[in-house]
Amino acid sequence: MPTLPVPLVTIGLLLASNIFMTFAWYGHLKYKSAPLLIVIFVSWGIAFFEYLLQVPANRIGHTHFSAAQLKTIQEVITLVVFAAFSVFWLKEPLHWNHLLGFAFIGLGAFFIFHSWS
């Protein structure tokens, strides 16, 4: 049985975990009348599934990527997922300064992954 490449598995798991994480951390903002204690427990429940994906992503990914590269991948995915979530779930627009900030973070990712030797 053929196996998927480690980078593909890692990025796929990180993407899925970030979707759970984003809903756990920010999904409740749409429901401001919900009691805070309920929101906390629901968020913990959602975050459980994030951890089920995040931990294997890092374990598998560390066979191919350095820890700094894994964290960089995580942050870039987080921003992409959050930007989409912000626009489509929270109905908050992205402005030019958000996009410029994301571009600078992308530039930072370039420096992390570029081979300088």
N, C-alpha and C positions, 0 to 999 in steps of 0.2 A: 504494500500500500504506500503510495507516495506521500511524503510529508510536505507541509507548506514551509516556505523559507522563514527562518527566525524573524527577520525584520517585518514580514507581513503579519505573522502571528502576534508579534509584540505590538505593532501599531494597531492592529485590529482590536486586541484586548484593551489597550490604552484608550482607544476611541470609545469602545463600549463602556468602560469604567467611567470615563469622563461624562458620558451622557447621564449615567446614574448619579455621579457626584454633583453635577450641575443641578439636577432636579432636587437632590437632597439638600443642597445649600441654598438654592434660590427659587425653587418651584413654589414654595409657600408664599412668596411675595405677592402672588396673585390672590391669596386668601388671607388678607390682613385681619379679618374678623375671627379667624380660627384661634382658639386658645393656644397660647405659646407652648404649654406643656404637651399638648397633642401634637403640635408642629414638630417639637423636638423629637418625640418618639417616632413619628412617621419618618422624619429625616434620618434618624438612626437606622430604621428599618430599610430605607432605600440605600443608605450608605453601606449596609452589610453586603449588598450585591456589588457595590463598587469595589469593596475590598476583595470579594471573591474573584474579581477580574484583575484588579490592580496588582495584587501580590504575585500571581502567576506571570503576569506581563513582565514585571521586573525580574523575576527569577529566570524566566526564559530569555528575556532580552539581554540580561547580563552575560549570557554566553556569546553574544555578538557585539554588544555596545558597552562602552564604559558607563559608569554611574552618572557622570556629567552629561553624557549623550542621552541616556535614558531620561534624566530630569529635563533636559532641553526638549526632547520629543514630547514629554508629558506637558510641558508648559505651552508649547505651540499648539498641541491638540486642544488643551484647555481653552486657549484663546479663540480658536476656531469654533469649538462647540459653544462656548459662551456667547460669542458674537451672534451666531445663528439663534441660540436660545433667547437672547435679549431682544432680537428683532421679532421672532416668530411667536414666542411664548409671552414675553412681557410687553411686547408691542412698543419697545423703546428704540428709537432710531440710532444708527451709528453715524457719528459725525466725522468730519475730515480729521480731527485731532485724534480720534480713536484709531482710525485707519493708519495714520502716520505713526502713532505709538506702536501699533501692531507691526508695522513695517520695520521699525527699529528693533523690535524683539526678534523679528525674522532675520535681520542683519546679525544680531547676536548669535542666533542659531547657526548662521553661516560660519562664523568664527569658531564655534565649538566643533563643527564637523569638518572644517577644512583641514587637510593635512599640510602642516607647515614644515615638514622635514625634507 
